[in-house]
Amino acid sequence: MKRSVLVKKSSGEYEDFQIEKLINSLRRAGANEVIVKDIAHKVYEQLEEGMTTKRIYEAAFKMLKAKSRVSAFKYKLKKALMELGPSGFPFEKLVGKLLAHEGFETKVGVIVQGNCVQHEVDVIAQKGEKHYMIECKYHSDQGRFCNVKIPLYIHSRFLDVEKQWRRKKGHQNKIHKGGLYTNTRFTSDAINYGNCVGLLMTSWDYPKESGLKDRIDQAGLHPLTALTSLTKAEKTKLLDEGIVLCKELHESPNLLDKVGIPNSRHKRILEDSLELCKI
């Protein structure tokens, strides 16, 4: 008989454990049904009242890693995005590369003249008549959500930039939009306000089936922080070099030498990065 167990979320709130969420996340990581059912059953048997969702994740990840390394890397995506810190600039680069993969011409970290003042914009993206100003809000704690103050602030900046853009030759008919990307989630007020004023709102799981987790998986653009074959220090060195994707490691193996990773470990790291690049 199914028992009801309260688990503690990263936000500090409690909710009933929903095994369907665990099963769906394991399936999204590409684990086969035998592995999914086995891990779900074992995690369920280990549940204790008040257990944190972090402990549940760690238990599931450990089991999955023992059975399917590549599925474990994909299962780790949310945590991997949290590790793109502390500055947040690697997250901006990831967003820029994701938009570039989707056909946009992108620039990351740009100073843009507005009608009143200059603005430092995280990502400028252009494709055809589309001309977007994207701001990225990075959190290293998944319990922190983007509240309504953030889209309010970004929209006001966008309006100042848009006035200046519309004065440019050939921009009269362009579709100008502001956007907000975050690696965590939005509050309901943030979503409602963003949609009301026409901001492009993207979070870990919003819009449905088109959030970061879906688009990263579909594009094969997984952050290198998902690789367990790299140490934390090695990941930091690569991020400091401006490298954020597993794909970049596979395409330029010399990067491993550049940050001092021994040749004896190159093969495994490159094999793992190649597997994560596959769509």
MIRO-366654 format. One line per field, with one value per residue (C-alpha): y, x, z; residue in three letters; residue number from 0; chain. Coordinates in steps of 0.5 Angstrom, whole numbers, plus 500, padded with zeros to 3 digits. Example, Ala and Ser with C-alpha at 12.3 -4.5 7.8 and 13.67 -1.06 7.14 Angstrom:
yy = c(491, 498)
xx = c(525, 527)
zz = c(516, 514)
code = c(Ala, Ser)
pos = c(0, 1)
unit = c(A, A)
# end
This chain:
yy = c(500, 507, 511, 518, 522, 529, 531, 538, 542, 547, 553, 550, 548, 541, 537, 530, 526, 524, 518, 520, 526, 522, 517, 522, 526, 519, 518, 525, 523, 517, 511, 505, 503, 497, 502, 507, 502, 499, 506, 509, 503, 503, 510, 509, 504, 509, 515, 518, 523, 530, 527, 533, 533, 534, 527, 524, 527, 524, 517, 517, 520, 515, 509, 512, 513, 506, 503, 509, 514, 518, 518, 520, 526, 528, 527, 532, 538, 542, 541, 543, 549, 551, 550, 555, 560, 564, 570, 568, 570, 562, 562, 568, 564, 558, 562, 566, 559, 556, 562, 561, 554, 556, 560, 567, 572, 573, 577, 576, 582, 588, 595, 598, 606, 607, 613, 616, 612, 606, 599, 593, 587, 580, 577, 581, 576, 577, 573, 576, 581, 579, 583, 581, 584, 578, 579, 573, 571, 566, 563, 558, 556, 552, 555, 562, 564, 570, 574, 580, 585, 582, 583, 590, 592, 589, 591, 598, 598, 594, 600, 605, 601, 600, 607, 608, 602, 604, 611, 606, 605, 599, 598, 601, 594, 590, 586, 588, 584, 584, 577, 574, 567, 564, 557, 557, 558, 564, 566, 566, 574, 574, 570, 574, 581, 578, 575, 582, 586, 582, 579, 573, 569, 562, 558, 551, 549, 554, 555, 548, 543, 549, 551, 550, 543, 541, 546, 544, 536, 537, 541, 537, 543, 540, 544, 541, 542, 536, 531, 527, 525, 532, 535, 541, 545, 543, 545, 552, 553, 551, 556, 561, 560, 561, 554, 552, 546, 539, 540, 545, 540, 535, 539, 542, 537, 541, 545, 539, 540, 548, 547, 541, 535, 529, 525, 519, 522, 525, 519, 518, 525, 526, 520, 523, 529, 526, 522, 528, 532, 527, 529)
xx = c(500, 503, 505, 505, 511, 513, 519, 523, 524, 530, 525, 524, 517, 514, 510, 508, 513, 511, 514, 512, 516, 522, 520, 519, 526, 530, 526, 528, 535, 535, 535, 531, 525, 528, 533, 528, 523, 529, 531, 524, 523, 529, 529, 522, 524, 529, 524, 524, 519, 522, 528, 530, 529, 537, 538, 533, 536, 543, 541, 538, 544, 549, 544, 544, 551, 553, 548, 548, 554, 551, 544, 547, 550, 543, 540, 545, 543, 539, 545, 550, 547, 547, 555, 556, 558, 559, 559, 554, 558, 558, 551, 550, 555, 551, 544, 548, 550, 543, 540, 546, 544, 537, 539, 541, 547, 549, 553, 554, 556, 555, 554, 548, 546, 539, 535, 537, 543, 548, 546, 550, 546, 548, 546, 543, 540, 538, 535, 531, 527, 527, 532, 532, 535, 536, 538, 540, 539, 543, 542, 547, 541, 535, 531, 531, 526, 526, 520, 516, 521, 526, 522, 520, 527, 529, 522, 524, 531, 529, 524, 530, 534, 528, 527, 534, 533, 527, 531, 536, 536, 532, 529, 522, 519, 524, 521, 524, 523, 526, 527, 529, 533, 534, 537, 532, 524, 519, 514, 507, 507, 513, 511, 504, 508, 513, 507, 503, 508, 511, 518, 521, 521, 525, 527, 529, 522, 518, 515, 512, 516, 521, 524, 532, 532, 528, 532, 539, 537, 534, 541, 546, 549, 550, 555, 561, 559, 555, 561, 563, 570, 572, 574, 571, 578, 578, 571, 573, 579, 575, 570, 575, 578, 571, 569, 562, 560, 562, 561, 567, 571, 570, 571, 578, 581, 587, 583, 584, 592, 591, 588, 593, 589, 593, 593, 591, 584, 583, 580, 575, 573, 572, 568, 563, 563, 562, 556, 553, 553, 549, 542)
zz = c(500, 498, 504, 505, 507, 508, 505, 505, 499, 498, 499, 506, 505, 506, 501, 500, 496, 489, 486, 479, 479, 481, 475, 470, 472, 471, 464, 462, 464, 459, 464, 461, 465, 468, 472, 473, 477, 481, 483, 484, 489, 492, 494, 496, 501, 504, 505, 512, 514, 513, 509, 504, 497, 496, 500, 495, 489, 492, 493, 486, 483, 486, 484, 477, 476, 478, 472, 467, 467, 461, 464, 471, 467, 464, 471, 474, 469, 474, 479, 474, 472, 480, 479, 474, 479, 483, 478, 473, 467, 465, 465, 461, 456, 456, 454, 449, 446, 446, 443, 437, 436, 435, 429, 433, 432, 439, 443, 451, 456, 451, 453, 450, 449, 451, 451, 457, 460, 458, 460, 460, 457, 458, 451, 445, 440, 433, 428, 422, 424, 431, 436, 443, 449, 454, 462, 466, 473, 476, 483, 486, 491, 487, 493, 491, 486, 481, 484, 480, 482, 477, 471, 473, 473, 466, 463, 465, 462, 456, 454, 455, 450, 445, 444, 442, 438, 434, 432, 428, 421, 419, 426, 425, 423, 427, 433, 439, 446, 452, 456, 462, 463, 470, 472, 478, 477, 477, 482, 479, 480, 476, 470, 470, 470, 464, 460, 461, 458, 453, 456, 454, 460, 461, 467, 469, 467, 464, 459, 459, 455, 452, 459, 460, 461, 455, 450, 453, 452, 445, 443, 447, 450, 457, 461, 463, 470, 469, 468, 474, 471, 472, 479, 482, 481, 474, 472, 475, 471, 465, 467, 468, 461, 458, 457, 459, 455, 454, 447, 447, 450, 445, 439, 443, 447, 448, 453, 458, 457, 458, 465, 467, 467, 466, 459, 463, 464, 457, 454, 459, 460, 452, 452, 457, 454, 447, 450, 453, 446, 443, 441)
code = c(Met, Lys, Arg, Ser, Val, Leu, Val, Lys, Lys, Ser, Ser, Gly, Glu, Tyr, Glu, Asp, Phe, Gln, Ile, Glu, Lys, Leu, Ile, Asn, Ser, Leu, Arg, Arg, Ala, Gly, Ala, Asn, Glu, Val, Ile, Val, Lys, Asp, Ile, Ala, His, Lys, Val, Tyr, Glu, Gln, Leu, Glu, Glu, Gly, Met, Thr, Thr, Lys, Arg, Ile, Tyr, Glu, Ala, Ala, Phe, Lys, Met, Leu, Lys, Ala, Lys, Ser, Arg, Val, Ser, Ala, Phe, Lys, Tyr, Lys, Leu, Lys, Lys, Ala, Leu, Met, Glu, Leu, Gly, Pro, Ser, Gly, Phe, Pro, Phe, Glu, Lys, Leu, Val, Gly, Lys, Leu, Leu, Ala, His, Glu, Gly, Phe, Glu, Thr, Lys, Val, Gly, Val, Ile, Val, Gln, Gly, Asn, Cys, Val, Gln, His, Glu, Val, Asp, Val, Ile, Ala, Gln, Lys, Gly, Glu, Lys, His, Tyr, Met, Ile, Glu, Cys, Lys, Tyr, His, Ser, Asp, Gln, Gly, Arg, Phe, Cys, Asn, Val, Lys, Ile, Pro, Leu, Tyr, Ile, His, Ser, Arg, Phe, Leu, Asp, Val, Glu, Lys, Gln, Trp, Arg, Arg, Lys, Lys, Gly, His, Gln, Asn, Lys, Ile, His, Lys, Gly, Gly, Leu, Tyr, Thr, Asn, Thr, Arg, Phe, Thr, Ser, Asp, Ala, Ile, Asn, Tyr, Gly, Asn, Cys, Val, Gly, Leu, Leu, Met, Thr, Ser, Trp, Asp, Tyr, Pro, Lys, Glu, Ser, Gly, Leu, Lys, Asp, Arg, Ile, Asp, Gln, Ala, Gly, Leu, His, Pro, Leu, Thr, Ala, Leu, Thr, Ser, Leu, Thr, Lys, Ala, Glu, Lys, Thr, Lys, Leu, Leu, Asp, Glu, Gly, Ile, Val, Leu, Cys, Lys, Glu, Leu, His, Glu, Ser, Pro, Asn, Leu, Leu, Asp, Lys, Val, Gly, Ile, Pro, Asn, Ser, Arg, His, Lys, Arg, Ile, Leu, Glu, Asp, Ser, Leu, Glu, Leu, Cys, Lys, Ile)
pos = c(0, 1, 2, 3, 4, 5, 6, 7, 8, 9, 10, 11, 12, 13, 14, 15, 16, 17, 18, 19, 20, 21, 22, 23, 24, 25, 26, 27, 28, 29, 30, 31, 32, 33, 34, 35, 36, 37, 38, 39, 40, 41, 42, 43, 44, 45, 46, 47, 48, 49, 50, 51, 52, 53, 54, 55, 56, 57, 58, 59, 60, 61, 62, 63, 64, 65, 66, 67, 68, 69, 70, 71, 72, 73, 74, 75, 76, 77, 78, 79, 80, 81, 82, 83, 84, 85, 86, 87, 88, 89, 90, 91, 92, 93, 94, 95, 96, 97, 98, 99, 100, 101, 102, 103, 104, 105, 106, 107, 108, 109, 110, 111, 112, 113, 114, 115, 116, 117, 118, 119, 120, 121, 122, 123, 124, 125, 126, 127, 128, 129, 130, 131, 132, 133, 134, 135, 136, 137, 138, 139, 140, 141, 142, 143, 144, 145, 146, 147, 148, 149, 150, 151, 152, 153, 154, 155, 156, 157, 158, 159, 160, 161, 162, 163, 164, 165, 166, 167, 168, 169, 170, 171, 172, 173, 174, 175, 176, 177, 178, 179, 180, 181, 182, 183, 184, 185, 186, 187, 188, 189, 190, 191, 192, 193, 194, 195, 196, 197, 198, 199, 200, 201, 202, 203, 204, 205, 206, 207, 208, 209, 210, 211, 212, 213, 214, 215, 216, 217, 218, 219, 220, 221, 222, 223, 224, 225, 226, 227, 228, 229, 230, 231, 232, 233, 234, 235, 236, 237, 238, 239, 240, 241, 242, 243, 244, 245, 246, 247, 248, 249, 250, 251, 252, 253, 254, 255, 256, 257, 258, 259, 260, 261, 262, 263, 264, 265, 266, 267, 268, 269, 270, 271, 272, 273, 274, 275, 276, 277, 278)
unit = c(A, A, A, A, A, A, A, A, A, A, A, A, A, A, A, A, A, A, A, A, A, A, A, A, A, A, A, A, A, A, A, A, A, A, A, A, A, A, A, A, A, A, A, A, A, A, A, A, A, A, A, A, A, A, A, A, A, A, A, A, A, A, A, A, A, A, A, A, A, A, A, A, A, A, A, A, A, A, A, A, A, A, A, A, A, A, A, A, A, A, A, A, A, A, A, A, A, A, A, A, A, A, A, A, A, A, A, A, A, A, A, A, A, A, A, A, A, A, A, A, A, A, A, A, A, A, A, A, A, A, A, A, A, A, A, A, A, A, A, A, A, A, A, A, A, A, A, A, A, A, A, A, A, A, A, A, A, A, A, A, A, A, A, A, A, A, A, A, A, A, A, A, A, A, A, A, A, A, A, A, A, A, A, A, A, A, A, A, A, A, A, A, A, A, A, A, A, A, A, A, A, A, A, A, A, A, A, A, A, A, A, A, A, A, A, A, A, A, A, A, A, A, A, A, A, A, A, A, A, A, A, A, A, A, A, A, A, A, A, A, A, A, A, A, A, A, A, A, A, A, A, A, A, A, A, A, A, A, A, A, A, A, A, A, A, A, A, A, A, A, A, A, A, A, A, A, A, A, A)
# end
